[in-house]
């Protein structure tokens, strides 16, 4: 018997002072049976950090040709490609060739550190790549916010994000492992 995805409904209010972007998004997140709660919440975090009216969730785990999230231009050109976790170097290079801007948000504590030590030097050649790392403790705090129906507020200022529900707040300050020297996109 095939397992079904678990559906999460999220009302996400984004106030991004850095980009002057303010909007409320009604999101439906499907958690594939093989996806962890941690990965699901990092995908939601990625949406909050890069929120845009055209940003959408890709098929991700179930389709190797799509990222966790992406934003396409009206001409169907890929403007932003976002991966979460520790994708292999080949996948990242391919994404950098297909998109104007690529972001990898790694997580997983020691596993993320080992991954970065393995691929970091090779990835430095990609001029349109940003790599962020979310500490394991922060990911655990994000998972504590997880419910099937969520109303969250995201406040972003000076590169820091606070994700809040009616009872709790999680401060997120991702470690910037790599960033383009000039803004792409």
HELIX and SHEET records of a PDB file:
HELIX    1   1 UNK A   37  UNK A   49  1                                  13    
HELIX    2   2 UNK A   60  UNK A   62  5                                   3    
HELIX    3   3 UNK A   89  UNK A   98  1                                  10    
HELIX    4   4 UNK A  110  UNK A  123  1                                  14    
HELIX    5   5 UNK A  136  UNK A  144  1                                   9    
SHEET    1   A 5 UNK A  21  UNK A  31  0                                        
SHEET    2   A 5 UNK A   6  UNK A  16 -1                                        
SHEET    3   A 5 UNK A 149  UNK A 157  1                                        
SHEET    4   A 5 UNK A 160  UNK A 164 -1                                        
SHEET    5   A 5 UNK A 169  UNK A 172 -1                                        
SHEET    1   B 6 UNK A  55  UNK A  57  0                                        
SHEET    2   B 6 UNK A  69  UNK A  72 -1                                        
SHEET    3   B 6 UNK A  78  UNK A  84 -1                                        
SHEET    4   B 6 UNK A  99  UNK A 107  1                                        
SHEET    5   B 6 UNK A 129  UNK A 134  1                                        
SHEET    6   B 6 UNK A 175  UNK A 178 -1                                        
END                                                                             
